[in-house]
Each structure stands twice: as structure tokens, then as C-alpha cells.
Amino acid sequence: MMFKEKTLREAPGWKTTLIVFCAFALGACGGSGGSTSPTAPSTSAPSVPYFGGSWSGQYNVTGCTETGVIALLDLCADLEGDDDSLALSMSLTQASRNVTGTFTVSDLVFPGSDGTVAPNGTLALSGTLKEDGVTIVADWTLTKSSESDMGGTLSLTFTGDGVSGQVKVVGQITARR
């Protein structure tokens, strides 16, 4: 027994099948009758978070280490206890990704601090205070959680002229504009 092979044109409903297939293929390939040029990816830069303005908040100490001769002063002991948070304030000016300003932690005022907003929106600020033979370097890493709130970390490193070692105080900050 031999079977006769049918061609597409001999199959019932071949025109409808062909029309549906073509419509599906054109739609899946973007063939809507418009331009067949590929679309270029978006190159717009992400917006830069704005840190400028006056901020106030708290610095909550989470750790303190001492090394060298300066450890004999046992400065970390003063930070241990029930209330390990200090008041802070900042006055910042921002131009594009560059941020400058002053900040105060407790009664320590850091003038001329500056930093840059990274592509991921994080602000790294640094400032140095020298007074009576003591140098304090402050390093901030800040992120905004809303238009009027930010948080992050602050590291304060204390060194003394002619004294070996350092005291490093680290903690978390929260601030509001």
C-alpha cells in the first residue's frame, strides 16, 4: 500500500495556518511595520543623591580599639557603658558629585571636610582635626535612605605627636535634614 504525500497547499486550512504563523512570526520579531533598526540602550546617567544642607543626628559607638603607648590612657573605657551615643551635626555643600563642609561630633569640629558621591550613591567624606598635639582623622561613609534621612558609618582615629599607637573609635550614624 502506498500513501500519497500531501503538499502544504493540499492540506485543509493551509491559508489560515500560514496567515496565523506569519502574524505570530512578525509580532515576535518586532515586525510591526515600523523601523527595523535596533534600539540603542539607554545611556542616561543615574541621578546623584543630594547630600547638601544642614543635618543633625546621633553617632552610636559600636567599637573602640587602642594600640601602642596611647593605649595606657585607656580612652576606650570612657566610651563603654549604657550611653554610647554622641550628638553630631553637618553642614554640607554639594556640586555634582563633590561634597564639602564641616561636621561636629560631640564637641569636636572638623572644618574643611570633603568627599565624593560614588556611582552607587554612597558618599565618602574625610576630615582631619589637629589640636594640642592630637590628630583626629574622621572617615565617613554615608547613604541616603530618603530625601531627609541618611545613615552610615564613622571611624575616628586619634594619634598623638611623639606617642606610639592610636585609638580607633567606630560606629553607626543616623541623621535628618
N, CA, C and O of each residue as an XYZ file, in Angstrom:
708
protein
N       0.830     -1.145      0.000
C       0.000      0.000      0.000
C       0.887      1.223      0.000
O       1.859      1.299      0.750
N       0.554      2.160     -0.827
C       1.328      3.378     -0.957
C       0.472      4.546     -0.514
O      -0.723      4.636     -0.796
N       1.151      5.438      0.199
C       0.485      6.655      0.632
C       0.966      7.799     -0.223
O       2.143      7.909     -0.565
N       0.026      8.638     -0.552
C       0.374      9.819     -1.325
C       0.713     10.936     -0.358
O      -0.088     11.264      0.516
N       1.898     11.526     -0.505
C       2.283     12.633      0.338
C       1.543     13.873     -0.115
O       1.453     14.156     -1.309
N       1.011     14.611      0.849
C       0.298     15.840      0.528
C       1.261     17.003      0.601
O       2.180     17.009      1.420
N       1.060     17.947     -0.219
C       1.822     19.185     -0.141
C       1.050     20.129      0.760
O      -0.119     19.892      1.066
N       1.709     21.209      1.187
C       1.074     22.180      2.073
C      -0.199     22.734      1.455
O      -1.194     22.936      2.151
N      -0.172     22.976      0.171
C      -1.341     23.562     -0.482
C      -2.522     22.606     -0.530
O      -3.668     23.036     -0.664
N      -2.255     21.339     -0.423
C      -3.349     20.373     -0.467
C      -3.962     20.133      0.915
O      -5.038     19.544      1.017
N      -3.278     20.590      1.994
C      -3.793     20.389      3.343
C      -4.962     21.334      3.590
O      -4.943     22.479      3.137
N      -5.977     20.864      4.305
C      -7.108     21.733      4.576
C      -6.707     22.861      5.533
O      -6.009     22.605      6.514
N      -7.133     24.102      5.270
C      -6.887     25.262      6.117
C      -5.469     25.777      6.032
O      -5.013     26.469      6.943
N      -4.768     25.463      4.976
C      -3.361     25.874      4.870
C      -3.196     27.376      4.828
O      -2.212     27.894      5.355
N      -4.135     28.102      4.213
C      -4.011     29.556      4.130
C      -4.141     30.184      5.528
O      -3.371     31.075      5.886
N      -5.108     29.717      6.304
C      -5.296     30.246      7.652
C      -4.071     29.975      8.510
O      -3.618     30.859      9.237
N      -3.533     28.771      8.436
C      -2.338     28.412      9.202
C      -1.168     29.299      8.813
O      -0.423     29.755      9.681
N      -0.994     29.550      7.519
C       0.104     30.364      7.035
C      -0.046     31.813      7.509
O       0.934     32.438      7.916
N      -1.271     32.346      7.458
C      -1.513     33.718      7.890
C      -1.241     33.860      9.397
O      -0.595     34.821      9.813
N      -1.723     32.925     10.211
C      -1.506     32.968     11.659
C      -0.008     32.846     11.970
O       0.503     33.569     12.826
N       0.690     31.947     11.289
C       2.122     31.766     11.502
C       2.886     33.053     11.165
O       3.755     33.472     11.930
N       2.574     33.671     10.043
C       3.260     34.891      9.628
C       2.992     36.030     10.609
O       3.907     36.781     10.948
N       1.761     36.163     11.063
C       1.432     37.218     12.022
C       2.188     37.003     13.327
O       2.711     37.952     13.913
N       2.244     35.760     13.777
C       2.969     35.446     15.004
C       4.462     35.717     14.824
O       5.083     36.324     15.697
N       5.038     35.285     13.727
C       6.471     35.455     13.476
C       6.828     36.926     13.375
O       7.852     37.348     13.913
N       6.014     37.708     12.706
C       6.299     39.136     12.585
C       6.169     39.836     13.934
O       6.979     40.702     14.264
N       5.179     39.475     14.696
C       4.996     40.085     16.012
C       6.132     39.723     16.951
O       6.599     40.581     17.701
N       6.582     38.495     16.934
C       7.662     38.060     17.811
C       8.978     38.710     17.423
O       9.842     38.910     18.277
N       9.145     39.039     16.161
C      10.387     39.648     15.707
C      10.309     41.160     15.693
O      11.246     41.818     15.239
N       9.242     41.714     16.167
C       9.114     43.161     16.188
C       8.675     43.727     14.861
O       8.832     44.925     14.622
N       8.137     42.914     14.007
C       7.717     43.369     12.687
C       6.358     44.011     12.725
O       5.373     43.411     12.297
N       6.291     45.194     13.219
C       5.009     45.882     13.306
C       4.867     46.915     12.212
O       4.006     47.793     12.273
N       5.719     46.800     11.211
C       5.635     47.733     10.100
C       6.471     48.965     10.330
O       6.567     49.806      9.436
N       7.085     49.110     11.498
C       7.921     50.264     11.804
C       9.352     50.008     11.392
O       9.635     49.135     10.571
N      10.233     50.769     11.962
C      11.655     50.659     11.666
C      12.200     49.319     12.127
O      11.808     48.798     13.172
N      13.108     48.770     11.334
C      13.738     47.505     11.709
C      15.110     47.748     12.334
O      15.851     46.795     12.575
N      15.465     49.024     12.605
C      16.748     49.337     13.226
C      16.715     48.945     14.693
O      15.695     49.120     15.360
N      17.826     48.415     15.202
C      17.851     48.071     16.627
C      17.820     49.345     17.468
O      18.303     50.396     17.046
N      17.244     49.234     18.666
C      17.155     50.370     19.574
C      18.414     50.413     20.427
O      18.812     49.403     21.008
N      19.034     51.575     20.500
C      20.242     51.744     21.299
C      19.889     51.698     22.782
O      18.830     52.187     23.175
N      20.762     51.116     23.617
C      20.487     51.091     25.053
C      20.537     52.500     25.630
O      21.225     53.378     25.108
N      19.806     52.696     26.701
C      19.760     53.997     27.347
C      21.127     54.328     27.946
O      21.752     53.489     28.595
N      21.574     55.542     27.723
C      22.867     55.962     28.255
C      22.729     57.085     29.272
O      23.722     57.719     29.630
N      21.513     57.339     29.743
C      21.341     58.414     30.709
C      21.968     58.009     32.041
O      21.794     56.880     32.501
N      22.693     58.930     32.650
C      23.366     58.664     33.914
C      22.349     58.630     35.049
O      21.369     59.375     35.032
N      22.581     57.763     36.039
C      21.669     57.747     37.177
C      21.790     59.060     37.944
O      22.841     59.701     37.930
N      20.719     59.452     38.607
C      20.747     60.712     39.344
C      21.673     60.577     40.558
O      21.819     59.500     41.135
N      22.284     61.686     40.919
C      23.215     61.728     42.042
C      22.435     62.159     43.283
O      21.794     63.210     43.270
N      22.480     61.363     44.358
C      21.786     61.769     45.577
C      22.347     63.094     46.092
O      23.550     63.340     46.008
N      21.468     63.943     46.624
C      21.889     65.256     47.112
C      22.077     65.215     48.632
O      21.122     64.996     49.377
N      23.315     65.427     49.081
C      23.648     65.416     50.496
C      23.772     66.825     51.080
O      23.956     66.973     52.288
N      23.674     67.859     50.244
C      23.842     69.227     50.715
C      22.793     69.615     51.741
O      21.680     69.089     51.727
N      23.149     70.545     52.640
C      22.215     71.045     53.636
C      22.725     70.847     55.046
O      23.857     70.414     55.259
N      21.876     71.169     56.002
C      22.213     71.016     57.424
C      21.591     69.735     57.947
O      20.401     69.488     57.755
N      22.399     68.923     58.606
C      21.981     67.623     59.123
C      22.274     67.558     60.622
O      23.242     68.155     61.092
N      21.453     66.843     61.359
C      21.739     66.588     62.774
C      21.305     65.171     63.102
O      20.378     64.629     62.500
N      22.000     64.578     64.077
C      21.676     63.205     64.425
C      22.534     62.658     65.535
O      23.002     63.391     66.405
N      22.736     61.337     65.491
C      23.458     60.623     66.540
C      24.559     59.752     65.950
O      24.434     59.214     64.849
N      25.634     59.629     66.708
C      26.738     58.730     66.407
C      26.744     57.679     67.502
O      27.050     57.989     68.653
N      26.413     56.446     67.163
C      26.364     55.360     68.137
C      27.641     54.542     68.034
O      27.886     53.871     67.031
N      28.446     54.606     69.076
C      29.728     53.911     69.097
C      29.477     52.401     69.176
O      28.733     51.917     70.028
N      30.127     51.674     68.256
C      29.984     50.210     68.244
C      31.287     49.500     68.567
O      31.289     48.294     68.810
N      32.402     50.234     68.572
C      33.672     49.592     68.883
C      34.771     50.602     69.130
O      34.710     51.740     68.665
N      35.787     50.162     69.875
C      36.928     51.019     70.177
C      38.137     50.124     70.385
O      38.066     49.139     71.120
N      39.257     50.465     69.735
C      40.499     49.715     69.911
C      41.631     50.690     70.185
O      41.629     51.827     69.713
N      42.598     50.215     70.961
C      43.754     51.037     71.311
C      45.019     50.220     71.070
O      45.055     49.019     71.340
N      46.067     50.890     70.555
C      47.349     50.227     70.345
C      48.470     51.126     70.839
O      48.285     52.331     71.009
N      49.634     50.531     71.069
C      50.816     51.290     71.446
C      50.708     51.925     72.819
O      49.856     51.563     73.630
N      51.597     52.883     73.060
C      51.670     53.571     74.344
C      50.379     54.331     74.637
O      49.979     54.450     75.795
N      49.735     54.839     73.608
C      48.500     55.602     73.815
C      47.408     54.753     74.474
O      46.476     55.289     75.073
N      47.529     53.428     74.361
C      46.551     52.531     74.982
C      46.596     52.626     76.508
O      45.622     52.289     77.181
N      47.722     53.083     77.052
C      47.829     53.227     78.505
C      46.843     54.257     79.059
O      46.496     54.221     80.239
N      46.397     55.171     78.203
C      45.410     56.169     78.635
C      44.015     55.567     78.808
O      43.155     56.161     79.458
N      43.795     54.395     78.228
C      42.519     53.674     78.328
C      41.319     54.550     77.954
O      40.311     54.589     78.659
N      41.458     55.241     76.837
C      40.381     56.129     76.379
C      39.109     55.365     76.002
O      38.012     55.913     76.107
N      39.237     54.135     75.575
C      38.046     53.358     75.214
C      37.140     53.124     76.416
O      35.927     52.988     76.262
N      37.721     53.074     77.611
C      36.907     52.869     78.819
C      35.884     53.986     78.993
O      34.789     53.748     79.503
N      36.233     55.209     78.571
C      35.295     56.327     78.681
C      34.076     56.155     77.777
O      33.029     56.754     78.020
N      34.214     55.337     76.737
C      33.109     55.136     75.803
C      32.267     53.917     76.139
O      31.211     53.711     75.541
N      32.715     53.112     77.082
C      31.959     51.929     77.465
C      30.892     52.320     78.478
O      31.102     53.201     79.312
N      29.783     51.676     78.397
C      28.705     51.972     79.337
C      27.357     51.970     78.653
O      27.222     51.537     77.509
N      26.362     52.460     79.369
C      24.996     52.424     78.869
C      24.743     53.420     77.748
O      24.035     53.101     76.793
N      25.312     54.627     77.844
C      25.029     55.671     76.853
C      26.256     55.885     75.980
O      27.133     56.683     76.312
N      26.314     55.175     74.872
C      27.472     55.279     73.993
C      27.128     55.998     72.694
O      27.694     55.683     71.647
N      26.205     56.963     72.746
C      25.875     57.750     71.557
C      26.260     59.206     71.788
O      26.147     59.742     72.890
N      26.718     59.820     70.706
C      27.159     61.208     70.741
C      26.380     62.007     69.708
O      26.020     61.482     68.654
N      26.119     63.279     70.008
C      25.416     64.152     69.065
C      26.344     64.484     67.905
O      27.558     64.588     68.076
N      25.759     64.651     66.723
C      26.535     65.072     65.563
C      25.718     66.045     64.733
O      24.487     66.040     64.759
N      26.438     66.880     63.997
C      25.786     67.787     63.046
C      26.722     67.984     61.862
O      27.941     67.870     61.985
N      26.125     68.281     60.712
C      26.887     68.506     59.487
C      26.268     69.650     58.713
O      25.049     69.819     58.696
N      27.112     70.426     58.079
C      26.671     71.462     57.156
C      27.434     71.218     55.861
O      28.634     71.478     55.779
N      26.730     70.716     54.851
C      27.372     70.271     53.617
C      26.902     71.065     52.408
O      25.743     71.473     52.327
N      27.814     71.277     51.474
C      27.526     71.909     50.188
C      27.893     70.903     49.110
O      28.920     70.230     49.200
N      27.045     70.804     48.084
C      27.297     69.814     47.033
C      27.221     70.443     45.654
O      26.307     71.212     45.358
N      28.205     70.103     44.801
C      28.217     70.469     43.387
C      28.490     69.195     42.611
O      29.595     68.654     42.648
N      27.461     68.718     41.904
C      27.549     67.450     41.181
C      27.867     66.335     42.178
O      27.084     66.101     43.099
N      28.981     65.654     42.018
C      29.355     64.563     42.929
C      30.284     65.013     44.057
O      30.599     64.220     44.944
N      30.727     66.271     44.039
C      31.672     66.775     45.029
C      30.951     67.409     46.207
O      30.066     68.248     46.034
N      31.343     66.994     47.408
C      30.697     67.476     48.632
C      31.777     68.040     49.558
O      32.819     67.416     49.758
N      31.522     69.218     50.119
C      32.423     69.832     51.100
C      31.588     70.346     52.259
O      30.374     70.511     52.143
N      32.256     70.598     53.382
C      31.542     71.164     54.510
C      32.247     70.929     55.816
O      33.412     70.534     55.855
N      31.526     71.176     56.883
C      32.035     70.972     58.236
C      31.120     69.987     58.949
O      29.938     69.864     58.629
N      31.693     69.290     59.920
C      30.849     68.446     60.755
C      31.381     68.449     62.175
O      32.566     68.670     62.426
N      30.465     68.196     63.092
C      30.770     68.211     64.516
C      30.303     66.899     65.127
O      29.180     66.456     64.888
N      31.177     66.281     65.918
C      30.827     65.100     66.698
C      31.099     65.466     68.152
O      32.237     65.742     68.531
N      30.048     65.465     68.954
C      30.136     65.923     70.332
C      30.680     67.348     70.313
O      30.004     68.243     69.806
N      31.870     67.590     70.846
C      32.423     68.946     70.806
C      33.630     69.052     69.874
O      34.382     70.025     69.947
N      33.823     68.066     69.002
C      34.913     68.079     68.025
C      34.402     68.641     66.700
O      33.475     68.092     66.105
N      35.007     69.737     66.240
C      34.578     70.376     64.991
C      35.630     70.103     63.919
O      36.798     70.455     64.081
N      35.207     69.472     62.821
C      36.081     69.143     61.700
C      35.808     70.122     60.555
O      34.821     69.973     59.834
N      36.689     71.134     60.382
C      36.487     72.090     59.284
C      37.069     71.531     57.983
O      37.963     70.685     58.003
N      36.557     72.006     56.879
C      37.134     71.672     55.579
C      37.105     70.215     55.199
O      38.058     69.720     54.597
N      36.047     69.515     55.529
C      35.917     68.117     55.133
C      35.429     68.043     53.699
O      34.648     68.886     53.258
N      35.888     67.032     52.969
C      35.434     66.899     51.584
C      35.339     65.437     51.189
O      35.921     64.560     51.827
N      34.582     65.193     50.106
C      34.401     63.842     49.610
C      33.675     63.832     48.291
O      33.379     64.877     47.713
N      33.392     62.623     47.821
C      32.772     62.426     46.514
C      31.657     61.393     46.623
O      31.784     60.397     47.334
N      30.562     61.647     45.905
C      29.469     60.673     45.821
C      29.850     59.653     44.744
O      30.071     60.013     43.588
N      29.924     58.404     45.127
C      30.293     57.316     44.221
C      29.134     57.000     43.268
O      27.999     57.399     43.527
N      29.409     56.292     42.174
C      28.335     55.913     41.241
C      27.187     55.136     41.899
O      26.055     55.190     41.420
N      27.468     54.414     42.993
C      26.400     53.669     43.678
C      25.608     54.537     44.656
O      24.714     54.035     45.337
N      25.931     55.867     44.736
C      25.181     56.784     45.582
C      25.728     56.952     46.986
O      25.157     57.694     47.785
N      26.827     56.277     47.302
C      27.445     56.377     48.619
C      28.383     57.576     48.661
O      29.133     57.817     47.715
N      28.338     58.324     49.756
C      29.226     59.464     49.945
C      30.329     59.077     50.923
O      30.055     58.643     52.042
N      31.577     59.238     50.491
C      32.732     59.033     51.373
C      33.320     60.403     51.677
O      33.758     61.115     50.773
N      33.326     60.765     52.950
C      33.860     62.050     53.408
C      35.041     61.806     54.327
O      35.109     60.793     55.022
N      35.969     62.748     54.319
C      37.129     62.641     55.185
C      37.473     64.021     55.731
O      37.349     65.024     55.028
N      37.903     64.064     56.979
C      38.299     65.324     57.582
C      39.331     65.090     58.671
O      39.367     64.025     59.286
N      40.165     66.087     58.903
C      41.218     65.982     59.914
C      41.149     67.174     60.851
O      40.964     68.312     60.418
N      41.302     66.902     62.138
C      41.329     67.927     63.171
C      42.639     67.771     63.928
O      42.945     66.693     64.437
N      43.414     68.858     64.000
C      44.669     68.859     64.778
C      44.537     69.900     65.877
O      44.226     71.065     65.630
N      44.784     69.439     67.105
C      44.645     70.356     68.241
C      45.502     69.866     69.405
O      45.387     68.713     69.822
N      46.360     70.738     69.927
C      47.182     70.444     71.102
C      47.964     69.128     70.987
O      47.999     68.348     71.939
N      48.583     68.881     69.846
C      49.397     67.688     69.671
C      48.628     66.411     69.372
O      49.224     65.338     69.274
N      47.323     66.513     69.226
C      46.483     65.357     68.914
C      45.902     65.540     67.518
O      45.387     66.605     67.180
N      45.994     64.483     66.715
C      45.397     64.492     65.381
C      44.247     63.490     65.363
O      44.398     62.345     65.789
N      43.099     63.937     64.865
C      41.929     63.067     64.747
C      41.522     63.050     63.281
O      41.214     64.088     62.695
N      41.524     61.866     62.703
C      41.095     61.694     61.319
C      39.709     61.043     61.346
O      39.514     59.993     61.957
N      38.760     61.683     60.676
C      37.388     61.165     60.603
C      37.108     60.696     59.183
O      37.336     61.430     58.221
N      36.613     59.474     59.059
C      36.218     58.917     57.760
C      34.761     58.490     57.837
O      34.392     57.622     58.628
N      33.940     59.115     57.000
C      32.505     58.844     56.941
C      32.191     58.052     55.683
O      32.819     58.264     54.646
N      31.235     57.152     55.760
C      30.640     56.523     54.593
C      29.129     56.638     54.795
O      28.571     56.048     55.721
N      28.475     57.403     53.920
C      27.062     57.751     54.120
C      26.202     57.332     52.933
O      26.649     57.361     51.786
N      24.976     56.949     53.220
C      23.974     56.686     52.183
C      22.664     57.317     52.626
O      22.369     57.397     53.818
N      21.889     57.761     51.657
C      20.589     58.360     51.960
C      19.517     57.284     51.897
O      19.458     56.498     50.952
N      18.668     57.263     52.923
C      17.548     56.331     52.939
C      16.267     57.007     52.473
O      15.305     56.332     52.107
N      16.251     58.334     52.485
C      15.137     59.118     51.954
C      15.677     60.519     51.685
O      16.859     60.781     51.907
N      14.831     61.405     51.217
C      15.274     62.766     50.916
C      15.779     63.490     52.164
O      16.661     64.344     52.078
N      15.212     63.143     53.328
C      15.581     63.856     54.551
C      16.306     62.988     55.582
O      16.551     63.449     56.697
N      16.652     61.751     55.241
C      17.332     60.854     56.186
C      18.550     60.210     55.543
O      18.547     59.869     54.360
N      19.593     60.053     56.355
C      20.764     59.316     55.896
C      21.378     58.574     57.069
O      21.093     58.862     58.232
N      22.215     57.627     56.740
C      22.901     56.841     57.752
C      24.229     56.368     57.201
O      24.568     56.618     56.044
N      24.962     55.690     58.039
C      26.241     55.172     57.584
C      27.171     54.889     58.739
O      26.741     54.637     59.865
N      28.458     54.935     58.434
C      29.472     54.640     59.436
C      30.417     55.826     59.591
O      30.586     56.636     58.680
N      31.023     55.904     60.767
C      32.032     56.916     61.050
C      33.146     56.252     61.833
O      32.911     55.558     62.822
N      34.362     56.479     61.369
C      35.552     55.994     62.051
C      36.386     57.202     62.471
O      36.729     58.042     61.639
N      36.709     57.290     63.759
C      37.551     58.360     64.288
C      38.862     57.735     64.763
O      38.861     56.860     65.628
N      39.987     58.192     64.188
C      41.292     57.663     64.567
C      42.106     58.770     65.238
O      42.397     59.798     64.626
N      42.467     58.548     66.493
C      43.202     59.519     67.300
C      44.675     59.103     67.380
O      44.974     57.951     67.693
N      45.590     60.026     67.101
C      47.028     59.810     67.293
C      47.601     61.024     68.005
O      47.037     62.116     67.946
N      48.731     60.821     68.681
C      49.375     61.918     69.397
C      50.784     62.146     68.891
O      51.495     61.205     68.538
N      51.179     63.406     68.862
C      52.543     63.746     68.450
C      53.542     63.099     69.416
O      53.446     63.286     70.628
N      54.492     62.346     68.880
C      55.543     61.736     69.684
C      55.092     60.569     70.531
O      55.854     60.104     71.379
N      53.867     60.072     70.330
C      53.353     58.941     71.097
C      53.016     57.818     70.125
O      52.351     58.046     69.115
N      53.472     56.612     70.425
C      53.182     55.496     69.517
C      51.756     54.996     69.723
O      51.196     55.090     70.815
N      51.191     54.467     68.654
C      49.867     53.859     68.720
C      48.745     54.798     68.319
O      48.961     55.934     67.897
N      47.561     54.282     68.467
C      46.361     55.043     68.094
C      45.154     54.523     68.854
O      45.166     53.423     69.406
N      44.114     55.343     68.868
C      42.804     54.937     69.367
C      41.865     55.055     68.180
O      41.800     56.103     67.537
N      41.136     53.983     67.886
C      40.193     53.999     66.778
C      38.793     53.699     67.316
O      38.542     52.648     67.905
N      37.896     54.653     67.095
C      36.505     54.542     67.525
C      35.641     54.401     66.287
O      35.736     55.226     65.379
N      34.808     53.389     66.227
C      33.931     53.166     65.070
C      32.484     53.122     65.526
O      32.180     52.789     66.672
N      31.590     53.471     64.592
C      30.173     53.429     64.945
C      29.269     53.736     63.782
O      29.716     53.967     62.658
N      27.986     53.732     64.077
C      26.933     53.975     63.095
C      26.354     55.369     63.338
O      26.259     55.832     64.475
N      25.970     56.027     62.235
C      25.324     57.321     62.392
C      23.936     57.293     61.765
O      23.669     56.544     60.825
N      23.074     58.121     62.309
C      21.780     58.418     61.703
C      21.616     59.921     61.775
O      21.934     60.540     62.791
N      21.116     60.512     60.692
C      20.960     61.957     60.655
C      19.734     62.343     59.840
O      19.307     61.620     58.939
N      19.180     63.508     60.184
C      17.999     64.072     59.497
C      18.311     65.485     59.049
O      19.050     66.225     59.700
N      17.716     65.840     57.902
C      17.847     67.197     57.402
C      16.634     67.985     57.831
O      16.525     69.171     57.519
